[in-house]
């Protein structure tokens, strides 16, 4: 699990411009997932279409973004066998106070990327 160069070149521009619009919502959701004890590993699946992973948090139409943002956490990814090596996932994990873990889904492409939250 890493920030894939393919992802950076093809997607990072649109993800970054969208992320600014939804960063506060994702950061607050990450905090609430952890505070309420659901998981220490919040994950935000993003997709331009609808997907059945997590719960819709910020829709494209409502937020004027190119991507839909969903809220989920590690256990769902393990249950769906999207994460098969939990130890490897946890070792690559970055602080959820500083980074959002996005799971980018586009056509046949899926990958994790960590995006730093903007500083206040």
N, C-alpha and C positions, 0 to 999 in steps of 0.2 A: 504494500500500500504506500503510494507516494504521489507527489504532484508530477504527473506524467507530462513530458514535453509535448506529446501529441495533443493533450488536453489544453496545455497552455497556448499553443499556436492556434488551434481551431476554435476554442470556446472562451478563453479567458477574458477577451475584450467584452463580449456581451454579458458574461457572468459578472465581471467587475462593475460595469455600468448599472446593472440590475441590483447588485448587492448593496450599493449605496442606498437604494430606495427601501430595502427591506432589512438592513443590518440591525437596526434597533429592535425590530420585532423578533428576529432570530436570536439575538442576544438575550432578550427577556425570556423567550420561550426556552432557550437552553438553561437559563438560570432556574426557571420554574420546574422543568423536568428533573433537574438535579435536586432542587430544594424539596420537592414533594416525594422524592425517593423512587421515582420511576426508573431512573438509570443515571449512572455517572457518565454515560456515553451518548449524548444527544446527536442525532444525525439528521440532516436536512436533505431529503431527496429533492432534486429539481428536474423538471422535464417540461418541454414545450407543449406536450399533450397531457392528458389525464393519465395517472398511474395509480395502481392499487397498493402503494407502499406508504404507510403513514397516514396522517390526516392533513388535508389541505389547510395551509396556514396563510398563504398570500397568493391569490390567483392573479394571473396575467392581466385580466380585464380590470380588476379592482385596483391594481397597483401600477398599471401602465408599464409592466415589465415584459420581457421576452420569455421568461421562464415562470412556471408555477412552482411554488415552494411548499414543501410538505414537512411535517414534523414527525420524527420517529426516533428510535433508539436502538442500540446494539442488539438487544434480545430479539427484536423483530427480524433483523438482518440474519441472525443466527438461525431462527426458526424457518426462515424462507431459504436458507442455505445460500444467501448472498455473501455471507462471511463464513468461510469454512475453516479458517485458522484464527481462532479467537486470540490466541497468544500473540500472533504476528500483528493482528489488528491493534491490540492494546499497546504493543511496543511502538507502533507508529503514531499513536494518539498524541494530539497536541492539546494544550490547556483550553478547555471550553470557555474560559473567561476571556481568552485572547483570540481564539480562532473558531470559526464555524466549520464543521465537517460537512461538506456538501457531497451528495452522491448524485453525480451527473448522469442522466439517462437521456440518450438521444439516438433514435433508431436502433441500430445494433451495437451502440457504444455505451458502456457503463464504466464509471470509475469514480473513486473518491478523490476529493481535493480539499485542502485546508486553506481557507481564506481568512486573513486577519481582520478582526473587527476594526473599524475606524477608531482612532483615538479621539476622546472627547475634546 
